[in-house]
């Protein structure tokens, strides 16, 4: 089964420059003057016994003006770590993205350019499916660069069920899970009073215990992990990640897949070690990003309409997590949590942070509410994504796209 593993690697400006207005916001992009985690991730591939797959590293810059520098940096890491990995490796960066766009323009298909962008988590995940599609793969394996492989049988397990049938349902996608730095699958976070109402980590662990910690091995779960995901082409040529979601794009993709009638299973034996750097953003910012995410997803569920070939989903389908944040009491959770967080900041003398925490209450009822109909937008994007994947799958176009990705069109 032809397979492509794709690892996006996020890079920002040098440490002494930092983030600039207009730069994309990611959890922990590596400054250009630092080494980051990519080398470690590539090296760990040497642990895997079955190396019959292609590996593509996507060099993601926080801004277009550093695209060439990021591409050069990642190319150097690939050259250094490649021998330890022992697999066929490719680089996809800003220069390749431009050539893909140029090819679409030359074919009179400019309308597809917005579907293929090197900015934003959902767009990057879409490239993680588009590239395997162009390389003629049946499955795409999505991994992140802050992870390391410890299981020699990882690829065997990743391929074991994908495309098959479980209980009368086709296995269109499989998600593994993360092993945390302490060796557990559970998330360990210090409790703070404001978390009493924003019990995200408690609900996550409840879900993890239920779906990772118990049998059977494969089961349909309410969550998936974007950095440990195996997707069959039957799904990735039809459904895309939704760029309307700025965080939590992995679980949102699960929602999208279910809406279009695809089956997503969690494999409680498919694990990868997750070793993320600390998040640089303040707590109020992280909470606000969650607010945007859950308000958007709840509205997508609420705005569903009966359509041929589609399946209605409800918040309860995603209980205990993230379904608990997609219900009518979301605003109440937001207000109580933000007020407690604001009080905590005030007690620490952080007045500006306290104001930001309070302002997130308004965010939930204003800025976070999408101006468009998320369900209608999803359906429109799905139609265009499927058309684009069909067009780029035509041998004449696919072979030219493949030359770009393989580095033969420079």
N, C-alpha and C positions, 0 to 999 in steps of 0.2 A: 504494500500500500504506500504509494508515493507520499512523502510527508515533508513539510517545511516547518521548521521551528523559527519563530520570529521573536526577537528581543529588542524592544525599544529602549534607547538610552537617552536620558534627558540632560541637556547641558545649558548652563547659563554663562554670563559674563564673568571675567576674572573677579576674584574676591574683593579687590580694592575698588572695583566699579559697582558691583552688585546689581540689583534689579533696577530697571529703568521703566518709566511710564510707557505703557504700550507693550511691554514684554509679556509673553504668556506666563501664566501662574501655574506652577506644578508643585507637588509636595516637597520634593527635595532634589532639584536639578543640581548637577555637579558643576562647580565653577571651573572654567577652562584651565585654570592654573593648578587644579588638583586632579588626582588620579581617579577618585570615585570607586564604584563597586563593579564596573563592567568587567575588568580584567579577572577578578575573582570568579564572577559568574561563568565566563567563558572557560576558564581553567577547570572548573568543576565538571564541565561536560565530559572531561576525561574519565570520570567515574562511571559513565553510562556504558553498558556493554554493547548494545545495539546502536551503531553509529550510521545506519543506513537512512540518513535524512540530510536535508540541506539546512544550514543555519544562516539566517539573515539578521544582521544588526541594523536597526534603524537609528540613524544619528539625528536626534531631535533637538534643534536649537530653540531657545526661548525667544529669539528674534531672528528675522531673516538676515540682518546685517552681520551676524556671526555664523551664518550657515556654513561658509567655506572653512572657517576655523574649526568648527565642531566636526565637520566631516574629516578634516585632516587629523584631528585629535583621536577620533574613534578609529580611523584607519591605522594609526600607530598602535593602538591597543590591540586591534585585531592581529596585526603582524606579530606583536609580542606574545600574545596569549594563544594564538591559533595553534601552534604545534602541540600544546598541551591538550587542546580539545580533540584533535584528531578527526575533524569533520570538515566537509566542504563548506566554506564560509563566504558570505557576500555582504557587501555594505550598501545600504540605501540611505542617501542623504539629500540635501537641498538640490544638488546638481542633477540627481536622478529625477527628483520630483519635477523640476523644470522641464526636463526632456519628456516626461510623461505628459505634462500639460501641453507642451509644444506639439506632440504627436496628436493629441486630441483636437487641437486647433487646426492642424493640417488636414484632419479628417472631417472637419466641419462639425465637431462634437464638443464645442466649448461649454455646452450646458452641463457636461459631466465634471467639469473642473472643480466645482465646489464640493463634489463628493469625495475628492481625493486631495486632502490637505495635510500638511506637515505641522499642524498646530491644534492643540486641544486633545484631551484624553480620548474622546470618542473617535475623532478623526484618525488618531494614531492607531487605535484598535482596528479601525476599518482598513488601514493600510496593512495591518497584520493578517487580514484575510485576503485583501486584494493581491498582495505579492505572491502568496502560495497559489492563488487562482491563476495568475499569469505564468507561474513556473510549472503549471500542470499538475499540482498536487491534489490528492483526494482529501487530505486532512491538514489543517493548520494547527500548530501547537503554539500557544501564546504563553510566553514566559517574561518575567521582569528582570531587570539587571541588578536588583538588590536581593537576589535569591541565589542559592547554591544547591546543586544536585548532590544528594547523598545516597539515593537508591539506584543501584546498578541496573535494575529492571524497569526504570522509569518509562522508557520508550515502549518496551513490551507491554506494560500495563496501559499506557496511553492508547495503544492500537488495539488492545484486547477486545474491546466491545464496540468501538465506534463503527457506525454503519450497520451494526447487527440488529438484533431484535431481543427485547427483554419484556416478558409478560405481554406479548402481542403489540408492543410499541417499538418503533424504530429508534435506535440510539443516534440522534442527530448531533448531540454534543455531550461531552463529559467534562466535568470540573473536578479537579483534585482539591487539595486543601493545603494550608500553610502550617508548617511546624515553626513555632515561635522560637526565639533565641534560647528560652529556658527548656526547650524540648517538648513542650506541650502544644496541643492545637488550640487551647483556650487563650483568650486575650487577657493579659494582666495589666490593669491600670489602677493607679491609686485613686481611691474614692474621695470625691469632694462633695460638699453639701449640695451644690447646684446640680449634681448628677442624679439627685433623688428623683427628679421629674424627667430628666433626659437620661434614662437608664439604658443607653445604647449598648454599652459593653456587657451589661448584665443580660440583656436580651440576646445579644450575639452569642454569648457563652451558652445560654439556654438552647439556642438553635444548634450550636456546634455539638453539644452533648447529645442532642436528639438525633442528628443526622450524620455526624462523623463518628461519635463514640458508640454507636450501636449498629447492629446489622439490619438488613442484609448489606452486602458490599455496595451494590448500586441501588440508589433510590432517588426519586424526584425530590429535590430540596428547594426551600424558599430563597436560597442564596447561592452564589457562585463566587469564585475568585478569579479576577482578570489575569493574574499572573500565574495561573495554573489551569489552563483551559484548552480543551481539544475540540475542534469544530470540524464537522464533515462538510464537504463542498455542497451537499444537498441543502444545507442551511446557509453557509456563508455566501452562496451565490444568490440568495433570495432575501435575506434579512440583514440589515446593517445595525451598527451601534448608532445611537441617536445623539447628534451633536448638541441638541438642546439640553442635554444633561452634562454639567461641567464636572461632577464628581459622582462616584458610584455607578459608572457606566457599565460595569460588569453585571450587576444585578438588574439594571435597567434593560440590558441586552437579553437576560433571561426572561424578563417580562415580555419584551418584544417577540422573542421566539415563541413563547407560549401563545401569545395573541394570534400568531400566524400558524398555529397548529403544529409546531415542532416540539420535540421531546428533549429535555435537558436533564441529565442524570449527574448525581454526585457520586464519586468513587472514593470510598473511605480507606482505600489502600494506595491511592495516587497522591503522594505527598512531595513537598519540596520545602527546603529550609528557607525561611524568610528572615533576612537580616537588614532591615531598613535603617537608614540614618535617621536621626531625630528630625521631626518636622520643625521647620523654621517659623511657621506662622503662629501667632498668639491664639490662645484658647477661644476668644470671642470670634476670631476669623474662621477657625475650624468649625465652630458651631454654626456660624452663618452659612458656610458652604453646605452643611448638612440641611439647613432650612431650605435653601434654594432647591436642593436635590429632592427632598421629600415632598415639598409643595408641588413641584413639577410632576413628579411621578403620581402623586395622588390625583392631580388634575387629569393626567393621561388616563387613569383608570376611570375617573368620573365621566370623562367625555367620550367613552366608548359608545359605539353604535353597532347595531346588528348588521353584519356584512357577511356575504357568502365566503366560506373558506376561513373565517376568522373565529376565534374562541374568546369569549368574554372571561376576564379575570377579575378578582376582587381582592381587597386588602387581606382578607383571611387566608387566601391562597399562599400568602407570604409570611404567615405567622410561624414562629413568634418574632422573627426578625427577617426582613425589615417591615413586615406588615403592621407592626405596632405603631409605626410612624407615618402610616398612610391613611389613618382614620380621622373621624370628625373631631377628635380631641387634640389634633396636632397643634392648633393655635394655643390651646391651654397649656400644653407641654412647653411650647416655646416661651410663653409669657412667664410662667413660673420659673423656668430654668434661667432665662435671661436676667430676671430680677435678682435671683440668688447669686448669679455670677457677677452681676454689677455690684452687689453688696460686698462680695469677696474682694473685688478689685478696690473698692473704696476703703476697705479696712487695711489694704496694703498700700494705700496712698496713690493708687494708679487711677487718677480721675479720668483721664482720656479713655483708657480702656473700659472703665465703668460706663462711660457715655456710649461707647461703641456697643457694648453688650446690650444696653437698653434699646439702642436704635434697631437692633435685630428684631425686636418685637414688631416694629412697623414693617420691617422687611418681609415678614411672613404674610402680611395682609396686603402688601403693595408690590414692591420690586420683584419678589419671588414668584408672584402670580403671573403665569405666561400670558402675553397679550394675544397669542394665537391659540388655536385649538390643538393641543399636543397630539391627540389621537389622529386628527385629520392630517397633521403634519407628518406623523409617523407613516400613515398610509401612503401619502404622496412620496415621501422619501423612499419607502420600500419599493414602490413602482419604478421610480427612477433608478434606484440601486440595481434592481433586477435587470432593467433594460441595459444599464451600463455594463454589468457583468456579462450579459449575453453578447453585447457588442465587442467588448474586449476579449471575449472567449473565442471569437472568430479567428481561425488560424492565421490569417494574414495580419490581423492586428495584434494578436497574442504573441506571435513570433517577434514582431518589432518591439513590443513592450518588453518581452523577455530579454532581448538584446540590451536594452537599457539597464535592466536589473542585473544582468550578468556582466555589465561593464564593457560591452562590445560596441556601444553606440557613442563613445566619446569622440 
